[in-house]
């Protein structure tokens, strides 16, 4: 489950939050030695293409998220991916009430490119719907998770979103750190444990 966001990002390439727990991990190959070696070589090549393109971009992921959230007052980012299938872009999905918007942000200029894709929560598949509904109960923002992940992995975020693993909802942020992409898992504090204090 945790590798879904990472795999999605590789495919497209072919908190300051109190109580958040960060788990930083690097990608490792699976058990089958022959197919694992070929898969690892293929993934390494894709990672290097992503990193090469990402290093030349001028717009950080956090700016792309902020740009998308400003398009619809009060909306929250649900997920964001850096893509290099053409000119480098960020694909950002935001939500508010029953509405979902997907926007493409140019990674070099920060401007919006292409048409906005608008839909309703009713149009999402069951897994995406569950994550977005859960996002409504989390006080932290994706941008908070990005800041924590960038500090934890000493790099710059390339992608981020929510995942559900072992019954727990977590933010996963992929961070470019040196010559590697690292996954950072952030478990938001439970709503009941936050109390009324704002941080």
GROMACS elastic network, one bead per residue, 0.5 to 0.9 nm:
[ bonds ]
;  ai    aj funct       b0    kb
    1     4     6  0.54994   500
    1     5     6  0.83538   500
    1   163     6  0.73045   500
    1   164     6  0.74437   500
    1   165     6  0.61793   500
    1   166     6  0.89955   500
    2     5     6  0.69526   500
    2     6     6  0.77552   500
    2   163     6  0.68902   500
    2   164     6  0.81771   500
    2   165     6  0.69792   500
    2   172     6  0.73874   500
    2   183     6  0.84549   500
    2   185     6  0.83249   500
    3     6     6  0.50334   500
    3     7     6  0.58894   500
    3     8     6  0.84432   500
    3    27     6  0.86609   500
    3   183     6  0.83269   500
    4     7     6  0.50661   500
    4     8     6  0.60219   500
    4     9     6  0.85682   500
    4   163     6  0.85095   500
    5     8     6  0.50268   500
    5     9     6  0.61903   500
    5    10     6  0.86572   500
    5    81     6  0.84641   500
    5   159     6  0.76638   500
    5   160     6  0.74136   500
    5   161     6  0.75023   500
    5   162     6  0.88786   500
    5   163     6  0.83366   500
    5   172     6  0.76136   500
    5   173     6  0.83565   500
    5   174     6  0.80044   500
    6     9     6  0.52042   500
    6    10     6  0.63004   500
    6    11     6  0.86147   500
    6    27     6  0.89122   500
    6   159     6  0.80576   500
    6   172     6  0.89565   500
    6   173     6  0.87278   500
    6   174     6  0.67743   500
    6   181     6  0.87897   500
    6   182     6  0.89639   500
    6   183     6  0.74757   500
    7    10     6  0.50580   500
    7    11     6  0.60200   500
    7    12     6  0.86165   500
    8    11     6  0.50120   500
    8    12     6  0.62474   500
    8    13     6  0.86521   500
    8    81     6  0.83562   500
    9    12     6  0.51857   500
    9    13     6  0.63173   500
    9    50     6  0.87889   500
    9    81     6  0.63606   500
    9    82     6  0.68457   500
    9    83     6  0.68705   500
    9   158     6  0.84643   500
    9   159     6  0.72297   500
    9   174     6  0.87875   500
   10    14     6  0.66152   500
   10    43     6  0.73813   500
   10    46     6  0.62046   500
   10    47     6  0.69181   500
   10    50     6  0.77677   500
   10    83     6  0.85260   500
   11    14     6  0.55196   500
   11    46     6  0.83413   500
   11    83     6  0.87881   500
   12    81     6  0.85837   500
   12    82     6  0.79997   500
   12    83     6  0.53427   500
   12    84     6  0.65494   500
   12    85     6  0.60002   500
   13    46     6  0.64377   500
   13    47     6  0.80966   500
   13    49     6  0.72188   500
   13    50     6  0.61115   500
   13    82     6  0.82322   500
   13    83     6  0.56106   500
   13    85     6  0.55761   500
   13    86     6  0.89529   500
   14    46     6  0.62443   500
   14    49     6  0.82727   500
   14    50     6  0.88604   500
   14    84     6  0.77820   500
   14    85     6  0.65930   500
   15    18     6  0.64780   500
   15    19     6  0.80958   500
   15    20     6  0.59843   500
   15    21     6  0.87284   500
   15   140     6  0.67035   500
   15   141     6  0.77847   500
   15   142     6  0.82591   500
   15   143     6  0.78822   500
   15   146     6  0.73094   500
   15   147     6  0.64479   500
   15   149     6  0.79004   500
   15   186     6  0.77924   500
   15   188     6  0.77744   500
   16    20     6  0.81424   500
   16   140     6  0.86028   500
   16   143     6  0.88641   500
   16   144     6  0.52281   500
   16   145     6  0.69433   500
   16   146     6  0.86725   500
   16   147     6  0.63203   500
   16   148     6  0.55122   500
   16   199     6  0.84831   500
   17    20     6  0.57125   500
   17   139     6  0.88417   500
   17   140     6  0.63334   500
   17   141     6  0.86383   500
   17   144     6  0.62481   500
   17   145     6  0.73071   500
   17   148     6  0.76405   500
   17   188     6  0.75366   500
   17   189     6  0.81891   500
   17   199     6  0.73572   500
   18    21     6  0.88790   500
   18   188     6  0.83898   500
   18   189     6  0.73875   500
   18   194     6  0.84056   500
   18   199     6  0.71175   500
   19   187     6  0.81845   500
   19   188     6  0.68058   500
   19   189     6  0.51880   500
   19   190     6  0.86194   500
   19   193     6  0.88726   500
   19   194     6  0.82766   500
   20   145     6  0.84298   500
   20   148     6  0.85072   500
   20   186     6  0.58321   500
   20   187     6  0.53312   500
   20   189     6  0.57621   500
   21   185     6  0.75767   500
   21   186     6  0.52233   500
   21   187     6  0.52678   500
   21   188     6  0.72104   500
   21   189     6  0.82482   500
   22   148     6  0.77466   500
   22   149     6  0.71190   500
   22   152     6  0.71084   500
   22   184     6  0.62321   500
   22   185     6  0.53790   500
   22   187     6  0.69493   500
   23   149     6  0.88929   500
   23   152     6  0.84314   500
   23   183     6  0.79561   500
   23   184     6  0.53652   500
   23   186     6  0.65836   500
   23   187     6  0.87206   500
   24   149     6  0.81204   500
   24   152     6  0.71571   500
   24   153     6  0.65817   500
   24   182     6  0.66239   500
   24   183     6  0.57699   500
   24   185     6  0.64643   500
   24   186     6  0.89738   500
   25    28     6  0.88668   500
   25   153     6  0.88619   500
   25   182     6  0.56933   500
   25   183     6  0.53774   500
   25   184     6  0.64168   500
   25   185     6  0.83566   500
   26   180     6  0.75972   500
   26   181     6  0.68124   500
   26   183     6  0.62785   500
   26   184     6  0.88189   500
   27   180     6  0.85881   500
   27   181     6  0.74708   500
   27   182     6  0.68004   500
   27   183     6  0.76064   500
   28    40     6  0.79205   500
   29    32     6  0.85418   500
   29    33     6  0.86326   500
   29    36     6  0.55646   500
   29    37     6  0.73535   500
   29    39     6  0.75283   500
   29    40     6  0.59393   500
   30    33     6  0.77577   500
   30    35     6  0.85264   500
   30    36     6  0.55519   500
   30    37     6  0.87676   500
   30    39     6  0.87966   500
   30    40     6  0.87163   500
   31    35     6  0.87557   500
   31    36     6  0.66148   500
   32    35     6  0.58151   500
   32    36     6  0.53569   500
   32    37     6  0.81774   500
   33    36     6  0.50364   500
   33    37     6  0.59125   500
   33    38     6  0.86813   500
   34    37     6  0.53348   500
   34    38     6  0.65347   500
   34    39     6  0.86481   500
   35    38     6  0.51420   500
   35    39     6  0.59249   500
   35    40     6  0.83323   500
   36    40     6  0.58240   500
   36    41     6  0.85010   500
   37    40     6  0.50085   500
   37    41     6  0.61750   500
   37    42     6  0.86129   500
   38    41     6  0.51591   500
   38    42     6  0.62203   500
   38    43     6  0.85666   500
   39    42     6  0.50794   500
   39    43     6  0.60009   500
   39    44     6  0.84174   500
   40    43     6  0.50392   500
   40    44     6  0.59168   500
   40    45     6  0.85327   500
   41    44     6  0.50819   500
   41    45     6  0.62183   500
   41    46     6  0.86725   500
   42    45     6  0.52253   500
   42    46     6  0.63164   500
   42    47     6  0.86411   500
   43    46     6  0.50167   500
   43    47     6  0.59896   500
   43    48     6  0.85248   500
   44    48     6  0.61019   500
   44    49     6  0.86303   500
   44   180     6  0.88840   500
   45    48     6  0.51730   500
   45    49     6  0.63247   500
   45    50     6  0.87391   500
   46    49     6  0.51060   500
   46    50     6  0.62345   500
   46    51     6  0.86213   500
   47    50     6  0.50700   500
   47    51     6  0.60717   500
   47    52     6  0.84613   500
   47   179     6  0.84758   500
   47   180     6  0.73375   500
   47   181     6  0.70061   500
   48    51     6  0.50471   500
   48    52     6  0.59285   500
   48    53     6  0.85529   500
   48   179     6  0.73895   500
   48   180     6  0.80843   500
   49    52     6  0.51274   500
   49    53     6  0.62285   500
   49    54     6  0.84190   500
   49    84     6  0.84077   500
   50    53     6  0.53355   500
   50    54     6  0.58765   500
   50    55     6  0.85299   500
   50    82     6  0.84199   500
   50    83     6  0.79444   500
   50    84     6  0.69915   500
   50   158     6  0.89598   500
   50   176     6  0.89791   500
   51    55     6  0.59868   500
   51    56     6  0.87691   500
   51   176     6  0.68182   500
   51   178     6  0.87512   500
   51   179     6  0.72193   500
   51   180     6  0.78732   500
   51   181     6  0.80179   500
   52    55     6  0.54943   500
   52    56     6  0.69308   500
   53    56     6  0.54793   500
   53    57     6  0.68000   500
   53    84     6  0.72202   500
   53    88     6  0.70617   500
   54    57     6  0.53810   500
   54    58     6  0.86844   500
   54    82     6  0.80969   500
   54    84     6  0.86303   500
   54    88     6  0.77016   500
   54   107     6  0.84705   500
   54   158     6  0.78062   500
   54   176     6  0.82832   500
   55    58     6  0.82684   500
   55   176     6  0.89349   500
   56   108     6  0.81583   500
   57    60     6  0.77509   500
   57    88     6  0.75441   500
   57   107     6  0.56973   500
   57   108     6  0.50471   500
   57   109     6  0.85994   500
   58   107     6  0.64871   500
   58   109     6  0.70550   500
   58   110     6  0.82062   500
   59    62     6  0.82949   500
   59    63     6  0.64579   500
   59    64     6  0.70662   500
   59   106     6  0.80393   500
   59   107     6  0.51917   500
   59   108     6  0.56079   500
   59   109     6  0.67260   500
   59   110     6  0.59373   500
   60    63     6  0.54549   500
   60    64     6  0.67012   500
   60    65     6  0.89778   500
   60   107     6  0.75147   500
   60   110     6  0.87900   500
   60   156     6  0.75569   500
   60   157     6  0.76967   500
   60   158     6  0.84137   500
   61    64     6  0.51014   500
   61    65     6  0.62927   500
   61    66     6  0.87118   500
   61    80     6  0.79422   500
   61    81     6  0.84970   500
   61    82     6  0.79070   500
   61    90     6  0.72680   500
   61   107     6  0.81423   500
   61   143     6  0.89687   500
   61   146     6  0.84627   500
   61   156     6  0.79298   500
   61   157     6  0.61808   500
   61   158     6  0.64365   500
   61   159     6  0.75433   500
   62    65     6  0.51056   500
   62    66     6  0.62371   500
   62    67     6  0.86552   500
   62   143     6  0.62578   500
   62   146     6  0.72983   500
   62   147     6  0.82888   500
   62   157     6  0.80042   500
   63    66     6  0.50415   500
   63    67     6  0.61066   500
   63    68     6  0.86570   500
   63   110     6  0.74970   500
   64    67     6  0.50880   500
   64    68     6  0.62809   500
   64    69     6  0.86653   500
   64    80     6  0.85641   500
   64    90     6  0.66973   500
   64    91     6  0.85545   500
   64    92     6  0.74966   500
   64   104     6  0.87370   500
   64   105     6  0.60985   500
   64   106     6  0.82265   500
   64   107     6  0.76905   500
   64   110     6  0.64505   500
   64   111     6  0.86300   500
   65    68     6  0.52374   500
   65    69     6  0.61777   500
   65    70     6  0.86877   500
   65    76     6  0.88111   500
   65    77     6  0.64973   500
   65    79     6  0.87584   500
   65    80     6  0.72981   500
   65    90     6  0.85515   500
   65    92     6  0.65019   500
   65    93     6  0.86924   500
   65    94     6  0.85900   500
   65   105     6  0.87756   500
   65   142     6  0.85555   500
   65   143     6  0.73002   500
   66    69     6  0.51116   500
   66    70     6  0.61922   500
   66    71     6  0.89175   500
   66    77     6  0.83923   500
   66   143     6  0.82204   500
   67    70     6  0.52938   500
   67    71     6  0.67736   500
   67   105     6  0.79819   500
   67   110     6  0.77214   500
   67   111     6  0.82549   500
   67   112     6  0.82921   500
   68    71     6  0.54280   500
   68    72     6  0.76269   500
   68    75     6  0.85964   500
   68    76     6  0.87790   500
   68    77     6  0.76563   500
   68    92     6  0.65948   500
   68    93     6  0.78386   500
   68    94     6  0.70367   500
   68   101     6  0.87867   500
   68   102     6  0.83596   500
   68   103     6  0.65773   500
   68   104     6  0.83629   500
   68   105     6  0.77898   500
   68   112     6  0.83157   500
   69    72     6  0.59299   500
   69    73     6  0.68919   500
   69    74     6  0.73079   500
   69    75     6  0.54540   500
   69    76     6  0.59897   500
   69    77     6  0.64567   500
   69    92     6  0.89064   500
   69    93     6  0.89524   500
   69    94     6  0.65251   500
   69    95     6  0.86311   500
   70    73     6  0.57237   500
   70    74     6  0.78209   500
   70    75     6  0.76085   500
   71    75     6  0.81773   500
   72    75     6  0.55902   500
   72    76     6  0.88822   500
   72    94     6  0.84589   500
   72    95     6  0.86857   500
   72    96     6  0.79850   500
   72   101     6  0.87637   500
   73    96     6  0.86179   500
   74    95     6  0.87384   500
   74    96     6  0.67390   500
   75    94     6  0.60211   500
   75    95     6  0.52429   500
   75    97     6  0.82303   500
   75   100     6  0.89398   500
   76    93     6  0.84946   500
   76    94     6  0.52283   500
   76    95     6  0.53782   500
   76    96     6  0.65717   500
   76   135     6  0.89387   500
   76   141     6  0.71927   500
   76   142     6  0.79248   500
   77    80     6  0.75167   500
   77    92     6  0.69566   500
   77    93     6  0.58455   500
   77    95     6  0.64309   500
   77   141     6  0.74300   500
   77   142     6  0.62096   500
   77   143     6  0.79002   500
   77   161     6  0.83938   500
   78    92     6  0.77334   500
   78    93     6  0.56087   500
   78    94     6  0.53543   500
   78    95     6  0.66457   500
   78   131     6  0.85254   500
   78   132     6  0.68154   500
   78   135     6  0.75279   500
   78   141     6  0.86000   500
   78   142     6  0.68700   500
   78   160     6  0.83971   500
   78   161     6  0.59506   500
   78   162     6  0.70866   500
   79    91     6  0.82651   500
   79    92     6  0.59611   500
   79    93     6  0.54303   500
   79    94     6  0.72924   500
   79   142     6  0.74848   500
   79   159     6  0.75816   500
   79   160     6  0.55095   500
   79   162     6  0.69945   500
   80    90     6  0.65385   500
   80    91     6  0.55076   500
   80    93     6  0.63282   500
   80    94     6  0.89148   500
   80   158     6  0.81850   500
   80   159     6  0.53228   500
   80   160     6  0.53588   500
   80   161     6  0.64643   500
   81    89     6  0.81996   500
   81    90     6  0.54244   500
   81    91     6  0.52596   500
   81    92     6  0.66844   500
   81   158     6  0.64913   500
   81   160     6  0.66130   500
   81   161     6  0.85932   500
   82    88     6  0.71237   500
   82    89     6  0.57734   500
   82    91     6  0.65285   500
   82    92     6  0.89636   500
   82   107     6  0.80789   500
   82   158     6  0.55416   500
   82   159     6  0.59059   500
   83    86     6  0.77189   500
   83    87     6  0.81450   500
   83    88     6  0.56919   500
   83    89     6  0.53820   500
   83    90     6  0.61494   500
   83    91     6  0.73668   500
   83   158     6  0.89352   500
   84    87     6  0.59285   500
   84    89     6  0.66599   500
   84    90     6  0.89976   500
   85    88     6  0.73778   500
   85    89     6  0.88354   500
   86    89     6  0.80948   500
   87   106     6  0.78088   500
   87   107     6  0.81862   500
   87   108     6  0.88619   500
   88   105     6  0.89347   500
   88   106     6  0.65803   500
   88   107     6  0.54907   500
   88   108     6  0.73421   500
   89   104     6  0.64599   500
   89   105     6  0.55465   500
   89   108     6  0.78363   500
   89   110     6  0.88882   500
   89   113     6  0.87285   500
   90   103     6  0.82039   500
   90   104     6  0.57101   500
   90   105     6  0.50808   500
   90   106     6  0.64824   500
   90   107     6  0.61309   500
   90   158     6  0.86348   500
   90   159     6  0.84483   500
   91   102     6  0.68880   500
   91   103     6  0.58386   500
   91   105     6  0.64087   500
   91   106     6  0.89525   500
   92   101     6  0.81301   500
   92   102     6  0.56158   500
   92   103     6  0.53684   500
   92   104     6  0.63336   500
   92   105     6  0.75611   500
   93   100     6  0.69007   500
   93   101     6  0.55542   500
   93   103     6  0.64688   500
   93   104     6  0.89074   500
   94    99     6  0.83738   500
   94   100     6  0.57617   500
   94   101     6  0.52725   500
   94   102     6  0.64479   500
   94   103     6  0.82480   500
   95    98     6  0.74053   500
   95    99     6  0.56414   500
   95   101     6  0.63471   500
   95   102     6  0.89547   500
   95   121     6  0.87509   500
   95   132     6  0.78627   500
   96    99     6  0.53698   500
   96   100     6  0.67011   500
   96   101     6  0.87350   500
   97   100     6  0.83775   500
   97   121     6  0.86060   500
   97   136     6  0.89271   500
   98   119     6  0.86415   500
   98   120     6  0.55669   500
   98   121     6  0.53505   500
   98   122     6  0.79700   500
   99   118     6  0.72433   500
   99   119     6  0.60255   500
   99   121     6  0.60753   500
  100   117     6  0.82560   500
  100   118     6  0.58036   500
  100   119     6  0.52124   500
  100   120     6  0.55662   500
  100   121     6  0.65238   500
  101   116     6  0.67397   500
  101   117     6  0.56438   500
  101   119     6  0.64142   500
  101   120     6  0.84850   500
  102   115     6  0.88655   500
  102   116     6  0.58146   500
  102   117     6  0.50579   500
  102   118     6  0.64931   500
  102   119     6  0.86073   500
  103   112     6  0.70554   500
  103   113     6  0.76889   500
  103   114     6  0.77441   500
  103   115     6  0.72976   500
  103   116     6  0.50931   500
  103   117     6  0.67116   500
  103   118     6  0.89370   500
  104   111     6  0.84995   500
  104   112     6  0.57995   500
  104   113     6  0.54977   500
  104   114     6  0.65294   500
  104   115     6  0.79639   500
  104   116     6  0.74938   500
  105   108     6  0.87565   500
  105   109     6  0.81649   500
  105   110     6  0.57612   500
  105   111     6  0.56001   500
  105   113     6  0.58472   500
  105   114     6  0.86440   500
  106   109     6  0.55327   500
  106   110     6  0.50634   500
  106   111     6  0.54412   500
  106   112     6  0.62174   500
  106   113     6  0.63285   500
  107   110     6  0.57482   500
  107   111     6  0.81158   500
  108   111     6  0.83028   500
  109   112     6  0.87278   500
  112   115     6  0.85229   500
  112   116     6  0.88085   500
  113   116     6  0.84781   500
  119   122     6  0.81377   500
  119   123     6  0.65514   500
  119   124     6  0.82459   500
  120   123     6  0.55665   500
  120   124     6  0.73675   500
  121   124     6  0.55159   500
  121   125     6  0.87630   500
  121   128     6  0.88776   500
  121   129     6  0.64468   500
  121   132     6  0.83258   500
  121   133     6  0.88461   500
  122   125     6  0.81442   500
  122   129     6  0.78836   500
  123   129     6  0.86312   500
  124   127     6  0.80348   500
  124   128     6  0.60270   500
  124   129     6  0.56240   500
  125   128     6  0.55531   500
  125   129     6  0.60626   500
  125   130     6  0.86487   500
  126   129     6  0.51154   500
  126   130     6  0.61420   500
  126   131     6  0.87778   500
  127   130     6  0.51904   500
  127   131     6  0.64157   500
  127   132     6  0.87632   500
  127   164     6  0.87984   500
  128   131     6  0.52060   500
  128   132     6  0.61817   500
  128   133     6  0.85575   500
  129   132     6  0.51793   500
  129   133     6  0.60229   500
  129   134     6  0.84510   500
  130   133     6  0.52275   500
  130   134     6  0.61109   500
  130   135     6  0.86310   500
  130   164     6  0.89040   500
  131   134     6  0.50512   500
  131   135     6  0.61787   500
  131   162     6  0.64470   500
  131   163     6  0.68758   500
  131   164     6  0.72532   500
  131   169     6  0.77511   500
  132   136     6  0.68242   500
  132   162     6  0.82248   500
  133   136     6  0.54833   500
  133   137     6  0.74898   500
  134   137     6  0.54720   500
  134   138     6  0.68578   500
  134   169     6  0.77906   500
  135   138     6  0.51857   500
  135   139     6  0.81213   500
  135   140     6  0.87036   500
  135   141     6  0.86166   500
  135   162     6  0.79731   500
  135   169     6  0.89055   500
  136   139     6  0.77732   500
  137   191     6  0.71178   500
  138   141     6  0.77185   500
  138   188     6  0.71886   500
  138   189     6  0.81701   500
  138   190     6  0.78128   500
  138   191     6  0.66882   500
  139   188     6  0.82552   500
  139   189     6  0.86324   500
  139   191     6  0.73820   500
  139   194     6  0.88781   500
  140   143     6  0.81913   500
  140   144     6  0.62613   500
  140   145     6  0.74465   500
  140   188     6  0.69875   500
  140   189     6  0.86341   500
  141   144     6  0.51769   500
  141   145     6  0.66573   500
  141   146     6  0.87961   500
  142   145     6  0.50464   500
  142   146     6  0.62032   500
  142   147     6  0.87920   500
  142   160     6  0.73139   500
  142   161     6  0.69056   500
  142   162     6  0.83702   500
  142   171     6  0.73845   500
  142   173     6  0.89610   500
  143   147     6  0.63678   500
  143   148     6  0.88123   500
  144   147     6  0.52608   500
  144   148     6  0.64144   500
  144   149     6  0.86472   500
  145   148     6  0.52109   500
  145   149     6  0.60197   500
  145   150     6  0.85263   500
  145   160     6  0.82966   500
  145   171     6  0.66668   500
  145   172     6  0.81005   500
  145   173     6  0.73527   500
  145   185     6  0.89073   500
  145   186     6  0.67485   500
  145   188     6  0.86260   500
  146   149     6  0.51041   500
  146   150     6  0.60341   500
  146   151     6  0.86480   500
  146   156     6  0.85830   500
  146   157     6  0.64110   500
  146   159     6  0.86928   500
  146   160     6  0.72032   500
  146   171     6  0.88608   500
  146   172     6  0.88260   500
  146   173     6  0.63932   500
  146   174     6  0.88535   500
  146   175     6  0.86968   500
  147   150     6  0.52575   500
  147   151     6  0.64031   500
  147   152     6  0.86785   500
  147   156     6  0.89679   500
  147   157     6  0.83931   500
  148   151     6  0.53006   500
  148   152     6  0.61114   500
  148   153     6  0.86653   500
  148   184     6  0.89936   500
  148   186     6  0.82614   500
  149   153     6  0.59774   500
  149   154     6  0.80265   500
  149   155     6  0.82689   500
  149   156     6  0.84869   500
  149   157     6  0.74889   500
  149   172     6  0.85681   500
  149   173     6  0.64088   500
  149   174     6  0.81286   500
  149   175     6  0.72013   500
  149   183     6  0.85416   500
  149   184     6  0.57736   500
  149   185     6  0.78797   500
  149   186     6  0.76806   500
  150   153     6  0.53951   500
  150   154     6  0.55065   500
  150   155     6  0.51170   500
  150   156     6  0.54669   500
  150   157     6  0.60967   500
  150   173     6  0.84981   500
  150   174     6  0.89466   500
  150   175     6  0.64760   500
  150   176     6  0.86492   500
  150   177     6  0.87082   500
  150   184     6  0.86228   500
  151   154     6  0.50314   500
  151   155     6  0.69522   500
  151   156     6  0.86225   500
  152   155     6  0.81986   500
  152   184     6  0.77556   500
  153   156     6  0.83021   500
  153   175     6  0.67241   500
  153   176     6  0.82543   500
  153   177     6  0.65828   500
  153   182     6  0.70331   500
  153   183     6  0.84522   500
  153   184     6  0.73053   500
  154   175     6  0.82083   500
  154   176     6  0.84545   500
  154   177     6  0.61217   500
  154   178     6  0.86135   500
  155   175     6  0.58610   500
  155   176     6  0.54024   500
  155   178     6  0.73121   500
  155   182     6  0.89949   500
  156   174     6  0.85270   500
  156   175     6  0.53132   500
  156   176     6  0.52996   500
  156   177     6  0.67506   500
  157   160     6  0.75384   500
  157   173     6  0.66382   500
  157   174     6  0.57750   500
  157   176     6  0.61093   500
  157   177     6  0.87590   500
  158   173     6  0.75191   500
  158   174     6  0.55336   500
  158   175     6  0.54800   500
  158   176     6  0.63943   500
  158   181     6  0.84919   500
  159   172     6  0.83036   500
  159   173     6  0.56909   500
  159   174     6  0.51133   500
  159   175     6  0.72375   500
  160   171     6  0.70594   500
  160   172     6  0.55917   500
  160   174     6  0.61547   500
  160   175     6  0.88232   500
  161   170     6  0.84004   500
  161   171     6  0.55575   500
  161   172     6  0.56485   500
  161   173     6  0.65998   500
  162   169     6  0.68231   500
  162   170     6  0.56220   500
  162   172     6  0.60721   500
  162   173     6  0.87266   500
  163   168     6  0.81827   500
  163   169     6  0.57698   500
  163   170     6  0.54876   500
  163   171     6  0.62463   500
  163   172     6  0.67978   500
  164   167     6  0.60699   500
  164   168     6  0.53751   500
  164   170     6  0.62735   500
  164   171     6  0.87489   500
  165   168     6  0.53047   500
  165   169     6  0.64943   500
  165   170     6  0.75821   500
  166   169     6  0.84463   500
  168   187     6  0.80307   500
  169   187     6  0.69305   500
  169   188     6  0.77852   500
  170   185     6  0.64442   500
  170   186     6  0.55306   500
  170   188     6  0.64081   500
  171   184     6  0.80570   500
  171   185     6  0.57946   500
  171   186     6  0.50209   500
  171   187     6  0.63964   500
  171   188     6  0.74572   500
  172   183     6  0.65450   500
  172   184     6  0.55484   500
  172   186     6  0.62681   500
  172   187     6  0.87727   500
  173   182     6  0.81304   500
  173   183     6  0.57405   500
  173   184     6  0.51420   500
  173   185     6  0.65990   500
  173   186     6  0.80558   500
  174   181     6  0.63597   500
  174   182     6  0.55072   500
  174   184     6  0.62449   500
  174   185     6  0.89247   500
  175   180     6  0.82134   500
  175   181     6  0.54930   500
  175   182     6  0.51461   500
  175   183     6  0.63637   500
  175   184     6  0.73344   500
  176   179     6  0.73629   500
  176   180     6  0.59517   500
  176   182     6  0.65016   500
  177   180     6  0.53769   500
  177   181     6  0.60531   500
  177   182     6  0.69101   500
  178   181     6  0.80855   500
  187   190     6  0.86953   500
  188   191     6  0.85587   500
  189   192     6  0.83440   500
  189   193     6  0.66600   500
  189   194     6  0.68086   500
  190   193     6  0.53670   500
  190   194     6  0.67473   500
  191   194     6  0.55825   500
  191   195     6  0.77648   500
  192   195     6  0.64692   500
  194   197     6  0.71190   500
  194   198     6  0.84872   500
  195   198     6  0.84315   500
